[in-house]
Amino acid sequence: MIKNGAAKRIIVMAGAGISTDAGIPDFRSPETGLYANLQQYRLPYPEAIFTIDYFKRKPKPFFVLAKELYPGQFIPTISHFFVKLLAQKNLLLRHYTQNIDCLERMAGIESALIVEAHGSFHSAHCISAKCRKEHAQDWVKEQIFSDKVPHCTQCKSLVKPDITFFGEGLPQRFFELLDADFDVCDLLIVMGTSLQVHPFASLIDQVPRSTPRLLVNRERVGESSIGGIGFDFDGKHVRNTLHRDALILGDCDEACLLLADHLGWKEELLKLRAEFVAKHKLNGT
């Protein structure tokens, strides 16, 4: 579809799987995932570290973890640069990401093309509803890397990066663009996500019934026994319509290289990332 020009409004949905090759752990892998390695924080349950009520009571564990995950310490992956390549070729309608790592921004994808569905470290605000003062990213980073818990310079409440915690609503931008984007999407690419967190997971059903959907993931996810809901890789619910769901099982970076090779973009993709890596090594970052 991309090669013959039929796909011109591509939406990419991405999860932690596109960032694992950068050295950032995903959340739910049984032994290596983030939630499986949080014992040091003595949490009542793993997800508590990203739960707003727990954060208000005990913010320190989150900021210890934030220091480990903070943007600038990781290099965008081949998968990120594949999305950038789609953007450069004017094929990317929008990139919806669950990730908070800002690697899409680092790769050079324009902010207007990105929807950070679960927020990110890119901005930070006071959590007091009466204040909500925005604090500069550099100031927040300095606080975190000095092992301090950031407090508002205006009202002394906690300051939190604009990451969506459990118990908080998703960013307004997510809802503002959702309907218009998915109504006109002509190819949906879903990469590196467990599709377990809603409403993000339900987005795969928002594209038109005729829109092809590709899942790139280490395992099959998002399937349903009910026709019209979720992926249908085996065509169990196909009647008089074309079988529109495809699956590539494996590593996201390897799959993106495979796709780029079929599209005749492989050298271009590798060059994009190599130039980025060379530039950042030169700058000492």
N, C-alpha and C positions, 0 to 999 in steps of 0.2 A: 504493500500500500504506500509506504513512504517512497519507494523507488519509482513507482509509476505516477506519483503526484496526487494520489487519491486521499492521502492523509496530510492535511495542512493545519489542523487545529488539534494538536496532540496535547493531552494532559498526562503528566507523570505524577503518580502517587508513590511516595517513598517512605520507608521506615528505616530502622536502625541498621538493617542489613547492607545498606549502601555505604555505611561508614565504618563497618568492622575492619575492612582492609586498611583503614587509616589508623587502626589501633584503639578505636573506641568500642567498648563492649556493647553488645545489644542488651536488651532488657531481660528476655525470657529464656535464653538458652539454659538448659538444666545445670551445667557445670561451670560454664564460662560467662554466662550472662550477668548483667549488673545486679539483678535482684538476688542471684545465687551467691554473691560475694559481699554482702553487706553486714555480715555477722559482727564486724569490728564496731559498728555503730550501735549495737544493742537495741535495735528497733523492735517494737511490739509486733510488727509484720513488715516485710520488705518495702511495700508500697508507701509506708508511712513517711519515708524520706521525701516523697513528692505529694504529701497530703497537707492541705493548707492548715487544718486545725492543729495537726502535730507540729508543723513549722512554727506556728504562732507561739506554741508552748516551748518547743526545743529547736531553735533554728540552727544550732551549731552543726549537727550532722550534715545538713544539706550543704552548708558552706565549706565544710571539709571536703565533701564530694565534689562540689563546684570547682574547687581549686584543681582537682585532678582532671576535670572535664572541660575546663575553660577554653574557649576558642583561642587560636593562635599557637597551640601546641601540636596540632595535627594538620596533615596535608590532605586536601581533597583527593578522593579516589578517582579511578577511571570512570566509575558510575556517575560521579558529579560532573566530570568533563564531558561525558556522553550527553547529559542533559544540557550542558552549556552549548554543545555542538548543535543540538536541536534548536536552541535559541538563536544561535548565529545564522542558522539556515532558515530562520523565520518560520519554523514548524512548531515551536512550543507555544501553546496557548497559555498554559500555566503549570507551575511545579508546586504540587501540594505535598508538604513534608511534615512528618511527625517528629522530625529530629530537631533538637534544640542546639545543635553544635555549630550552626552558622557556616558550615562548609560549602553550602551552595553560594553564599555571598562571597566567601574566600575564592571560590572558583571563578568568580566574575559574572555570575548570572545576575541580571538586573533585578533590583528589589521589586519592581512592578510585576515581574513574572513569578515571584515567589509568594506562596501562602504558607506561613509557618503555623500550621494548624494547632500546634501545642505550644506556641510561643517560642522564644529563644533567649539567648544571652545578649542579644543585640541592643536591648534597652532595659531600663530598670526604673521602678517607681516605689514610692512609699506605699505600704499596704493599708494605711489608714484611709478609710472612705472619706473622711473630712479633709484630707490633705492631698494625697496622690501626687506629690511633687516628683517630677522626673529627675533622676540623678545621672550624671555623665558616666558613660561606660568605663572610661579610664579611672574615674574615682572609685567606682564599684570594684573594678579589677584590683586596684591598689589595696582596698580594704580586704578583699578576699585573700590576696597573696601575702598580706601582712597577718593573716590568721585572725582577722577581726570579724565580728558580726556587724554588717553595715546598718547604721541607724540614720534616720532622716535628719538632714541638717536643719530642717525647719521645725519638725514636731517631735523628733526623737523616736518615732515609731520604727519598726523594722523596714528595711529596704530590701526588695526582692527583685532579681532579674525577672523580666516579663515572660517567664515560663508558666504554662498553664498547669497548675497543680490539680490533683483530685479534689473536688469540692469547689472548683472555680469554673466559670464559663469560658468557652473558647473565645479567641480574639474576634472582634467585630468584623474584621476584614474577611475572615473565613465565611461568614454568613452573607456578607455583602456581595461576594463574587461567585458563590457556590452555584446558584441556579443558572445564571447567565452562562457561566463557563461550561458546566456539564451538559446543558441543553444543546450546545453546538459542537461538543467534542466529537471528532471523527476517528480517533484512535486513543485508547486508554492503555497506558503502560504502568503496571503496578510492580514495584521492586522492593524486596527486602523488608517485608512487613508481615507480622503474624495475623493481621486483620482481626485482632481481638478487642481493640479499643474503639468504642463508638462515641460520637457519630462518624468518625473518620472511616471506619470499616464499611459503613453502609454506602459510602460514596460510589463504590463500584456499580451499584444499581441505579445511579442517577443519570448515567449516559443513555442516549436513545437505544432502543432495542436492536437497531441495525449497526451499532458501533462495535467494531472488533475490540477485544480486550486481551491483553497479554500479561500474564503473571511471570515474573522472574524471581525465584525464591528457592531456598534450600529444601523446602517441603511444600506439599499441596496445602493451601489454606483458602478460606473464603467460599468453600463449597457448601451447598445446601441440598436437602432432599426435596425441597419445594421448588417447583418450576418457576422461573422468573425472579428468583432470589438467589444471589450469589453466583459464583462461577459454575459452569457446566462443562468441564473439560472433556467429558466422555460422551457428550451429546445425548444424555439420558432424557432430556426434556425438549429436544429439538423436534419440531413437527414439520411444518412447511416453510421454515425459515433456515437460513444458512447457519452452520455451526460457527459461532463467532469467537469462542474462547480458546486461547492457546496457552501453552505452559512451557517454560524453560526451567528445569530443575537444576540448581547448582549455585555457584558463587556469582554474585551480581557483577563484579568486575569482569569475570571471564565471559559472562553472557553478553555484556555490553561490547566487549571486544569482538565477540562472534557476530553480533548484530552489525557493528561498524564494518566488519570485514565484508559481510554480505551486501552492505550498502555502498561499499567502495570508499569508506571513510576511515579505515583503520589507521593509516599513516597519519592522517590529520588529527585523529583522536590522541594517538601516542605523542605527537608533537605538542599538542596543547598542554598535556600534563608535564611533559619533559621541560618545556619552557617555563612553566610555573615553578617546578622544583628547582631548576637552575637559578631562577630569579630569587627565590627565597633562601637558597643556600648562600648566594652572593650577599644578600642582605643580613645573613646570620639569623634568620627566623626559622 
